[in-house]
Amino acid sequence: MVARLISWGFTGLLITTIGATLGGVAALLRPNFPPLPLESYFYPKNELTPGFKHYQLSRPVTILLMGIDPVIPDLAREELQAADRLNGRSDTMILVRFDPTNSAINLLWIPRDTPVHIPKYGKGKINQANAIGGAALAARVVSLNFNYIPIDRYVRIHTTALTELVDLLGGVEILVPSPMSYTDITGQLTINLSPGWQTLNGNQAIQFARFRNDELGDISRIQRQQSLLAALRQRISNPALITALPQIISVCQQYIDTNLTTEELFTLVNFMVQSNPPQLKMLLLPGKFSDSTSDDSSDWLVDPGIQQQIIQENFEDKPRNIRENPPIPKTIKIAIQDATKNPRNSEQLADYLKSQGFKNVYQVEPWAIAQRPTQIIAQQGNIQEAEWLRNLLTVGKVELSSIGDINSDITIRVGLDVNSKFTIDRED
């Protein structure tokens, strides 16, 4: 309990520091008060707007988080002004919903190559919006193209912030699943990472988070970002890191821009550190790469029906109706990924699921390293189905993220603990 409070509290302290140093606009987190029109979120404070009391989160709040590509200075000047650092394309775009109704924090990664309509510009990729019109336009584009989601606030982070923060934290321990090597001369980016468990410094963490020179491109990068976020959360739990606060404040002043107010930040911190902390869910906007000659081959095309379902379930004001033992459709797509270094374990599990009537069970490439716990990954955010499978198997743990096979509904990364459930005959 203490470690959890330290972890969330330190995270919240970082966020609060950002607000205290950068300022913001009017508070929107108030009881029984409708949200302002989208355009009003980025304008100066309305003195007639009522405030809120006691820093309690009384309604769901959605924030647009953007990691901004470095802007390469032109030849006329050697370095950019601070304000120009955040005028580039959004390398990462995440919708974050703080939901007190369901006691949850939902994060939805929107791939940078998702085609959208940009007002007064036409068709483009969603990562262009910030470079064209800043945070206000980026938020407007997300809202207009994704079910008119109200965007309450934004946070923009320059990639240099991650580099310096990871170094201040003393590095982050993470699994690099495969060799990563790439050089982009124009973008001034060199990536060179070896596979295996290791402690990455700030520069290496940026390499890990930005690499996309593989088969899945931006999608595998999003999966690595989710893994990095989980690793950072674990690293922040060290109370000794409080001594790095002055340097962290300096980083926030230079590389982070937000219109969250101090009061709003305190409210979000209180929501995160409550005695029963909210559930954290990390999602990827489902889709597929374009195979049409009329589109860019890297375009991430989202099925409108799936998009609507994801947003309705995770970003709309509807209480979640959870049944204790919901039935699970036997047609769901279940990917089996071996993480035991013995493929017979995965074959045995796949056979067992097929014997239980599941029709779409298939195996994918093994995981890079053996692990003990089995992960049941709710790839599409379908927690109830993942929990149902966990109860059926009686092993493993549910992972609320999108780090599994992108074509699956649920990915089961098979760990060594399957032997407590299944007896595997082994050859000498």
Stockholm file with secondary structure:
# STOCKHOLM 1.0

chainA/1-428         MVARLISWGFTGLLITTIGATLGGVAALLRPNFPPLPLESYFYPKNELTPGFKHYQLSRPVTILLMGIDPVIPDLAREELQAADRLNGRSDTMILVRFDPTNSAINLLWIPRDTPVHIPKYGKGKINQANAIGGAALAARVVSLNFNYIPIDRYVRIHTTALTELVDLLGGVEILVPSPMSYTDITGQLTINLSPGWQTLNGNQAIQFARFRNDELGDISRIQRQQSLLAALRQRISNPALITALPQIISVCQQYIDTNLTTEELFTLVNFMVQSNPPQLKMLLLPGKFSDSTSDDSSDWLVDPGIQQQIIQENFEDKPRNIRENPPIPKTIKIAIQDATKNPRNSEQLADYLKSQGFKNVYQVEPWAIAQRPTQIIAQQGNIQEAEWLRNLLTVGKVELSSIGDINSDITIRVGLDVNSKFTIDRED
#=GR chainA/1-428 SS CHHHHHHHHHHHHHHHHHHHHHCCCCCCCCTTCCCCCGGGGGSCCCTTSCCCSTTCCCSCEEEEEEEECCCCCCTTCSSCCGGGGGCSCEEEEEEEEEETTTTEEEEEECCTTCEEEETTTEEEEGGGHHHHHHHHHHHHHHHHHTTTCCCCEEEEEEHHHHHHHHHHTTCEEEEECSCEEEEETTTTEEEEECSEEEEECHHHHHHHHHCCCSTTTHHHHHHHHHHHHHHHHHHHTCGGGGGGHHHHHHHHHHHEEECCCHHHHHHHHHHHTSSSCCEEEEEECCCEECCCTTSCTTCEECCHHHHHHHHHHHHSSCCCCCCSSCCCCTTSEEEEEECSSCHHHHHHHHHHHHHTTCSEEEECCCCSSCCSSCEEECTTSCHHHHHHHHHHHCCSEEECSSCSCTTCSEEEEECGGGGGTSCCCCCC
#=GC SS_cons         CHHHHHHHHHHHHHHHHHHHHHCCCCCCCCTTCCCCCGGGGGSCCCTTSCCCSTTCCCSCEEEEEEEECCCCCCTTCSSCCGGGGGCSCEEEEEEEEEETTTTEEEEEECCTTCEEEETTTEEEEGGGHHHHHHHHHHHHHHHHHTTTCCCCEEEEEEHHHHHHHHHHTTCEEEEECSCEEEEETTTTEEEEECSEEEEECHHHHHHHHHCCCSTTTHHHHHHHHHHHHHHHHHHHTCGGGGGGHHHHHHHHHHHEEECCCHHHHHHHHHHHTSSSCCEEEEEECCCEECCCTTSCTTCEECCHHHHHHHHHHHHSSCCCCCCSSCCCCTTSEEEEEECSSCHHHHHHHHHHHHHTTCSEEEECCCCSSCCSSCEEECTTSCHHHHHHHHHHHCCSEEECSSCSCTTCSEEEEECGGGGGTSCCCCCC
//
